[in-house]
Each structure stands twice: as structure tokens, then as C-alpha cells.
């Protein structure tokens, strides 16, 4: 995040003066603003070079070479949205503007990627058979199936890494060696990857009994290894801490329409008729935050699903919470989901 007033320039400033300013600055960019600090363009040394190739002289005003349609983000955009925009457009930095288009700051992708490391463990459940995606999973475990150009699990890990998470545990069973050979210990990515070896299928929570043996003193993020989402994991963790819950479940809103008129009665008498009502529910999103002490509810070496863990925590009188997912989310459980994911990631739609 840069203090930007030092790189504000007027559209009538000469190109040579703007170039001197760009060369002096660490961000290698100048922001062209109007009298109200509204952004009207940007100038980089690349713009100068392209101007020279068009025979624009260095004494000409920068308005002749500036990018008058710069990519920006708004002050209310999330950190993840800003980072994704820079990556999508291959930008080193991006201006952040308010609702009136006035420049507030200039964010750098290097600062985003060099953010504070988050040491909370991330447990990725990747031991399932993926039988509903057969025959694709006959030879390759579902987490290694490619969506776009990368395996599902690689995309998941990269999304966490972009948000500062660096400590991963992958629970493996079916074709475990293929997953372990692909990701190794994570050193080449600057992260730590350890493996939880299931000797038999333990469900979406059972492997946590093996993980419990680790020295865990921070809330643990647990996620199914067949989900693709753009959610903000940092916000999930922060919300969990604010609620002081023993466990938090990320949820999606699901709705369906009853195709008939629904009749409410009192005995034999009609009270009301509602035509084709829409029912809305929160459904499990497959992403959780668990306090270390809540891991004691997971039985040893037993098939155990995450809803059962939440039931045990609730039954003990402890508080659990929900975190609604408002971002892109897709559970790749069926062939049509896998095909949809490949279409969306292949087209760069997410």
C-alpha cells in the first residue's frame, strides 16, 4: 500500500517530467488525476516507450500517451478481490478509488503476497474414493483431477497460500502415494505440507483423531478436498474468533420452489393457500473452523462425519456458529459438476 500523492500528476505535465518521476519512484507508475483527485489515467515507462514508437515527443503532455482506462478497485472491495484483479490483469500494482473515483491508495501485488504468514493449520480431506466421478477416478484420485490447467487440490492450496496460510495437513487414503508424490513437503512452494495417512476410510472428520496427536494450539481450518471456492478464509477465521464458538461451519444458502400450491389446514378447514412457495435453507458448505479442544470429540480409528462432530459439540452445551459463503463455491461431487468447473475455470470466469 503506497502513499500516492507523491505520484499524482496533471494531464498537461510533459512526458519527460513524468518519466523522471516514474524513475524516481519505487512503484514505477504515475497517476494522472483531475482537480478533484479523481483518477483519469496512469502512466508507466511502457506507456512512454509506446508513445515514442508512435513518434510522440518527450515534451508532449502525458495525456497523449496515458492509459485513460486504467484497471482499478474500490475501497469496499475485499482483499481477495483486489489480489485476484491484479493476478487476472497481470498488474504489479492497482489504484484503489472511492465511490467518486478519487484515488485513496495504490496497492502492490508484492505486498499482498508478502503478507503476514498465518500459522493456523489447514487440514484438507483428500482420502475419498471419488466413485461418482468414475471412470475418471479409476486411475487418478479425485483431488488430482485437473480443473482448468491444475489439479483441484492444487487450486485449493494456492487459494489458501494467496491469503497467507502456510501450514497444511492433507488426509490421504485412496491412491495416497500419487497425492504425496505430487505435493511432497511443500518446500518448493514455501509452505509446509504433512500427511495424515488413513488406513481405512474415516469420513469427513474421522481423520482428525490422527491429526489430534499433533501439537495444535490454534483453531484448525478443515476443508473437503473436492471444493472450489473464492471465499475469504481470513474472514472466516476472524469471524470464528469473534463469535468465540467452539466450531464454525461455512454454509451456503440453498433454495427450491415447490411446484404446487401449498395448502395450510386446521383440521378439515383451509387456513391459507400459497402458490408455488420458495423454500430457503442453509446447507453445509464443507469448510469448517474447529477449536483444538473440540477435537477430543472425534473417536479413535472410527468412521466419523463432520455433522456428527458438530452434534457432539452442541450436545455438550458448547456454542457453534455459521459463516455464510457469498462467493463462488462449487462441490465437485458429480460428473456434471466437474464438467461445469472445467468450463468456468477454462474460460477464466472465476
C-alpha positions in Angstrom: 0.0 0.0 0.0 1.7 3.2 -1.1 1.2 6.8 -0.2 0.1 8.1 -3.6 0.1 11.8 -3.5 3.8 11.8 -4.4 3.0 10.2 -7.7 0.0 12.4 -8.7 0.5 14.2 -11.9 -1.6 16.6 -14.1 -2.6 15.5 -17.6 -0.7 18.5 -19.1 2.7 17.6 -17.4 5.3 16.8 -20.0 6.2 13.2 -20.7 9.8 13.8 -19.8 8.9 15.2 -16.4 6.5 12.3 -15.8 9.3 9.8 -16.8 11.7 11.4 -14.3 9.0 11.0 -11.6 8.4 7.4 -12.6 12.1 6.6 -12.5 12.5 8.1 -9.0 9.5 6.2 -7.5 9.6 2.7 -6.2 6.2 1.9 -7.8 7.3 2.8 -11.4 4.0 4.4 -12.1 2.4 7.9 -12.1 -1.3 8.5 -11.6 -3.0 11.2 -13.7 -5.7 13.0 -11.7 -8.1 15.8 -12.2 -8.5 18.8 -9.9 -10.7 16.7 -7.6 -8.2 13.9 -7.2 -10.3 11.7 -9.5 -8.2 9.2 -11.5 -8.3 9.8 -15.2 -5.3 7.8 -16.3 -2.0 6.1 -15.5 1.5 6.4 -17.0 4.3 3.8 -16.9 7.6 3.6 -18.7 5.9 1.1 -21.0 3.4 3.8 -22.0 6.3 6.2 -22.7 8.1 3.6 -24.9 4.9 3.0 -26.9 4.5 6.8 -27.3 8.0 7.1 -28.6 7.3 4.4 -31.1 4.3 6.5 -32.3 6.6 9.5 -32.7 5.2 11.3 -29.7 7.9 13.7 -28.4 9.0 13.7 -24.8 7.9 17.4 -24.5 4.3 16.5 -25.3 1.7 16.3 -22.5 1.2 12.9 -20.8 -2.5 12.9 -21.9 -1.2 11.8 -25.4 0.3 8.6 -24.0 -1.5 7.8 -20.8 -3.7 4.8 -20.3 -7.1 6.5 -20.0 -9.0 3.4 -19.0 -6.9 2.0 -16.0 -7.9 -1.0 -14.0 -9.0 0.0 -10.5 -10.6 -1.5 -7.4 -12.9 0.2 -4.9 -12.3 0.8 -1.3 -15.1 -1.6 -0.4 -13.6 -4.5 -2.4 -12.2 -7.3 -0.3 -8.5 -8.0 -0.1 -9.1 -11.2 -2.1 -10.9 -9.3 -4.8 -8.0 -6.8 -5.2 -5.5 -9.6 -5.3 -7.5 -11.6 -7.9 -7.9 -8.5 -10.1 -4.1 -7.9 -10.1 -3.4 -11.5 -10.9 -6.1 -11.6 -13.6 -4.8 -8.5 -15.3 -1.1 -9.3 -14.6 -0.6 -6.0 -12.7 2.2 -5.1 -10.4 0.0 -2.5 -8.7 -3.5 -1.2 -8.8 -5.1 2.1 -7.8 -7.8 1.9 -5.1 -10.5 4.6 -5.6 -13.5 5.7 -3.6 -17.1 5.8 -4.8 -16.4 9.2 -6.5 -13.3 7.8 -8.3 -10.8 9.7 -6.1 -7.6 7.9 -5.5 -7.2 6.6 -1.9 -4.1 4.4 -2.2 -2.0 2.3 -4.6 -1.8 -1.4 -3.7 1.1 -3.7 -4.8 0.8 -7.4 -5.5 4.2 -7.9 -3.8 2.9 -6.5 -0.6 -0.2 -8.8 -0.8 1.9 -11.9 -1.4 4.4 -10.9 1.3 1.6 -10.6 3.9 1.9 -12.0 7.4 2.1 -15.7 7.5 -0.9 -17.4 9.1 0.1 -20.4 11.1 -3.3 -21.9 11.7 -3.3 -25.5 10.4 -5.3 -26.2 7.3 -6.5 -29.8 7.1 -7.6 -30.9 3.6 -9.6 -34.1 3.4 -8.4 -35.9 0.3 -8.9 -39.6 1.1 -12.2 -40.3 -0.6 -12.7 -42.7 -3.5 -14.5 -40.2 -5.8 -16.6 -43.1 -7.1 -19.3 -40.8 -8.6 -16.6 -39.5 -10.9 -15.6 -42.9 -12.2 -14.1 -43.8 -14.6 -12.0 -40.6 -14.2 -11.0 -41.7 -10.7 -10.2 -45.3 -11.6 -6.6 -44.3 -12.1 -6.3 -40.8 -10.6 -7.6 -39.7 -7.2 -10.2 -37.0 -7.4 -8.0 -34.3 -5.8 -5.6 -34.7 -8.7 -8.2 -34.4 -11.4 -7.5 -31.3 -13.4 -9.9 -28.4 -13.4 -8.6 -25.9 -16.0 -4.9 -26.4 -16.1 -4.4 -27.6 -12.5 -5.5 -30.4 -10.1 -8.4 -29.5 -7.9 -6.3 -29.8 -4.7 -3.5 -27.6 -6.1 -6.0 -24.8 -6.8 -7.3 -25.1 -3.2 -3.8 -24.9 -1.8 -2.9 -21.9 -3.9 -6.0 -20.0 -2.8 -5.0 -20.6 0.8 -1.4 -19.6 0.1 -2.5 -16.3 -1.6 -4.2 -15.4 1.7 -1.2 -16.2 3.8 -1.8 -19.8 5.1 1.4 -21.8 5.0 0.8 -24.9 7.2 -1.1 -27.8 5.6 -2.1 -31.3 6.5 -3.5 -33.5 3.8 -5.6 -36.5 4.8 -5.0 -39.3 2.3 -6.2 -42.9 1.7 -7.2 -43.8 -1.9 -4.1 -43.6 -4.1 -2.3 -41.7 -1.3 1.1 -42.1 -2.9 0.1 -40.2 -6.0 -1.0 -37.2 -3.9 2.1 -37.3 -1.8 4.4 -37.6 -4.8 2.7 -34.6 -6.4 2.8 -32.2 -3.5 5.8 -33.6 -1.5 6.5 -31.5 1.6 5.6 -28.2 0.0 9.1 -26.7 0.3 9.1 -25.7 -3.4 6.0 -23.5 -2.7 7.4 -22.0 0.5 4.9 -23.9 2.7 4.7 -26.9 5.0 2.8 -30.0 3.9 2.4 -33.0 6.2 0.2 -36.1 5.6 -2.4 -37.9 7.7 -2.4 -41.5 6.5 -5.8 -43.1 6.8 -5.5 -46.9 6.9 -9.2 -47.1 6.2 -11.9 -44.6 5.3 -12.6 -42.4 8.3 -15.2 -39.9 6.9 -15.0 -36.1 6.8 -14.0 -35.8 10.4 -12.5 -39.2 11.5 -9.0 -38.4 10.3 -8.9 -35.6 12.9 -8.3 -38.2 15.5 -4.9 -38.8 13.8 -4.3 -35.1 13.5 -5.1 -34.6 17.2 -1.8 -36.2 18.0 0.0 -33.2 16.6 0.8 -30.2 18.8 -2.3 -28.0 18.0 -2.9 -24.8 19.9 -4.7 -22.7 17.3 -8.1 -23.0 15.6 -7.9 -25.5 12.7 -9.5 -24.9 9.3 -10.8 -28.2 7.8 -11.9 -28.4 4.2 -13.1 -31.1 1.9 -10.6 -31.7 -0.9 -13.1 -31.5 -3.7 -14.4 -27.9 -3.3 -13.6 -24.9 -5.4 -14.3 -21.5 -3.8 -13.2 -17.9 -3.9 -14.2 -17.3 -0.2 -12.1 -15.3 2.2 -10.6 -17.8 4.6 -9.1 -15.0 6.7 -12.5 -13.5 7.2 -13.9 -17.0 8.1 -11.2 -17.3 10.8 -11.7 -13.8 12.1 -15.5 -14.4 12.3 -14.9 -17.6 14.2 -12.7 -15.9 16.7 -15.2 -13.0 17.2 -18.1 -15.4 17.9 -16.0 -17.4 20.4 -17.6 -20.5 19.1 -16.0 -24.0 19.6 -16.7 -24.7 15.9 -17.8 -22.8 12.9 -19.4 -24.2 9.7 -19.3 -22.4 6.4 -22.8 -22.6 4.9 -24.4 -21.9 1.5 -28.0 -20.7 1.0 -30.0 -23.3 -0.9 -33.5 -22.7 -2.2 -36.0 -24.7 -4.2 -39.5 -24.0 -5.4 -42.4 -26.3 -4.6 -44.2 -26.8 -7.9 -47.7 -26.8 -6.4 -49.9 -24.7 -4.3 -49.2 -25.4 -0.6 -52.4 -25.7 1.5 -52.2 -25.0 5.2 -55.1 -26.5 7.2 -56.6 -26.6 10.6 -58.2 -30.0 10.7 -60.6 -30.1 7.8 -60.6 -26.4 7.2 -58.2 -24.4 4.9 -56.3 -21.6 6.6 -54.3 -20.4 3.6 -53.0 -21.4 0.1 -49.6 -20.4 -1.0 -48.9 -20.9 -4.7 -45.5 -22.5 -5.5 -43.6 -21.1 -2.5 -39.8 -20.9 -2.4 -38.1 -22.7 0.5 -34.7 -21.5 1.6 -32.2 -23.3 3.8 -28.6 -23.1 4.9 -26.7 -26.2 3.8 -23.3 -27.4 4.8 -20.5 -25.9 2.7 -17.8 -28.4 3.6 -15.4 -25.9 5.2 -15.0 -25.6 9.0 -13.0 -24.0 11.8 -12.5 -26.2 14.9 -11.1 -25.2 18.2 -8.3 -27.6 19.4 -10.2 -28.7 22.5 -13.1 -29.8 20.3 -11.0 -32.4 18.6 -11.5 -34.6 21.7 -15.0 -35.5 20.5 -13.6 -37.3 17.4 -13.4 -41.0 18.2 -10.2 -43.0 17.5 -10.0 -45.0 14.3 -13.7 -44.8 13.6 -15.7 -43.5 10.6 -17.0 -40.1 11.7 -18.5 -37.3 9.7 -18.3 -33.6 10.5 -22.0 -33.2 11.2 -21.6 -35.8 14.0 -18.8 -33.7 15.4 -21.0 -30.6 15.5 -23.8 -32.7 17.1 -21.4 -33.7 19.9 -20.2 -30.2 20.5 -23.7 -28.8 20.5 -24.8 -31.7 22.8 -22.1 -30.8 25.3 -23.7 -27.3 25.6 -20.9 -25.6 23.6 -21.6 -22.8 21.1 -21.2 -23.4 17.3 -21.6 -20.8 14.6 -22.2 -20.4 10.9 -20.3 -18.4 8.3 -22.4 -17.8 5.1 -20.4 -18.2 1.9 -21.3 -15.3 -0.5 -18.5 -16.1 -3.0 -18.1 -18.6 -5.8 -18.4 -22.2 -4.5 -18.7 -25.5 -6.2 -18.7 -29.0 -4.8 -17.2 -31.3 -7.4 -19.1 -34.4 -6.5 -20.8 -35.4 -9.7 -19.7 -35.6 -13.4 -21.8 -32.6 -14.3 -20.1 -30.5 -11.5 -16.7 -31.5 -12.8 -17.7 -30.5 -16.4 -19.1 -27.2 -15.1 -15.9 -26.4 -13.2 -13.7 -27.1 -16.2 -15.9 -24.8 -18.3 -15.8 -22.0 -15.8 -12.1 -22.2 -15.0 -11.2 -22.9 -18.6 -12.9 -19.7 -19.6 -11.4 -17.7 -16.7 -14.9 -16.9 -15.4 -13.8 -17.2 -11.7 
